[in-house]
Amino acid sequence: MLQKARAALPLTRFRERVFEAAFFGVALIAMAGWVYFIALLLVRLFLLFLG
């Protein structure tokens, strides 16, 4: 019984780390998208006022 629990523990840790990494990756992509969107908006406004 204990051997099964010990064998399942690394798999549980691996699943948790994969979930955390996937969540962190999606959050980074979302933040990069917002930064790109805001930068594009600021450039357009700058060019609008400049031109």
N, C-alpha and C positions, 0 to 999 in steps of 0.2 A: 504494500500500500504506500509506504513512504517513498519507495523507488519511483513509483508512477508520479507522485507529486513532485519529486525532484526533477524528473524528466520533463514534466510539463512546465516547470518554472522558467527555463530559458526560452521556451517557445512563447510564453506569456510576455516576458520582457521584450522579446523580438517584435511581437505584435504591437505592444505599446509604443516602442520606438519607431516602428514603421508608421503608425498612426500619427504620432507627434511630428515626424518628418514630413508626412504628406500634408498635414494641416499647416505647418510652417511654410512649406513650399507654396501652397495655395494662397496663404496670407501675403507672402512676398510678391507673388505675381499680381495679386489684387492691388497692393500698394504701388508697385511699379506702374500699373495701368493708370492709377489715379495721378501719380506724379507726371506721367506722360500727358494725360489729359489736361492737367492744370498748366503744364509748361506750354503745351500747344495753344491753349486759350490765352495765356499771357503774351505769347509771341504774336498771335493774331491781333490782340488788342494794341500791342505796341506798334505793329505795322499799320493798324487802322489810324491811330493817332499821329503817327509819323508821316503817313502818306496823306 
